[in-house]
Amino acid sequence: MVLSDRDIKKYLKDGKIKISPMPDLAAALGSCSIDLRLGFAFRVFNRSQIPYFDPYNKNYSGELTSEVKVKKNEPFVLQPGDFVLATTIETFALPDNLLARLEGRSSLGRLGIVVHSTASIFEPGWRGKVVMEMGNQGRMPVALYPGMRVCALTFEELSSSAEVPYHKKKNAKYLNQKEPLESKIGEEK
């Protein structure tokens, strides 16, 4: 079952869903979603001499990406064909019986901006910032500003609480993330 706006407000009021800082519900709350705002940190992929990325080779970790921090009222310009990792301003936490789905906003989608390439589900028990896998599939560069509503979360109730929620998993690689981290797929080997 997808939560309605009424349910989202109730879950927020009861502390079942925690979002900090709390978005302005008058602007951010949709009929079945809540918008989150773009943060100030981006992880960009460097041009390199490395012919391909091998996720199990850790010898060039740190060479492939750089963190870029944007100041308030300063845009981050996403070029056509580029891919970056970006955070939201908000941190959120889920109870053990609820999952969240990351969705793009139509107004940005119409400019060619996508906010996730594959990772759209936040498991029950999630805690941390959203890290978006943002791309520009359009033909024009797009200026993105910290603080703009850039994505939305929808929430679905599970049939029962998860036996092992994300915050209790031994391999929860991105638990409590605060910045756009590089892929940790190499830890799965």
C-alpha positions, 0 to 999 in steps of 0.5 A: 500500500502506498501512503497518501498525503494524510498518511505521510503527515501522520507518520511524520507527526508520530515520528515513524518517518523522520526527515531533518530538516523538515521540508515545508509541507505546503510546498513539498507534500504531494498527494502521495509523495514528499519532495526533497531539496538538492544539497550542496555536495556533488561527486563528479567523475574525472576524465582519466587515463584509465581505459575502464573502471574495474569495481574490484580494483581498488588501486585507483580509488580516489582518482576516478571522482572528486567532490565538488561543493557548491555555495548557496545561490550558486548553480551546479551546471549539469552538462549533457551526457554527464553523470554525477552523484548528488545529495539532498539537504534532508536526512531521513529514517524509515521504520522497519515496516516501510520502504521509500522509493526515489522518484524524479520530478516531472519539471526537471525530467522535461529538461532531461534531468534524471535523478536515479539510474537504478537505485530507487528503493530505500529499504525498511530501516534506512537512515541517511541522506539520499544520494542521487545518481543524476544524469542529463539526458537532454541536449542543453546544460541545466543549472541546478541550485542547492535548495531546489526541490529535485526529487520525491519520496513515496512510501510503501507499507510492508505486509510485516516488519522486515526481519533484518532491516537495513540498519541491522544488516552487517553489509549496509554499505551506505548506512548513515551516509552524509555525502555522495560516496563512490560506489562500494561494490568492490566490498562485495567481492 
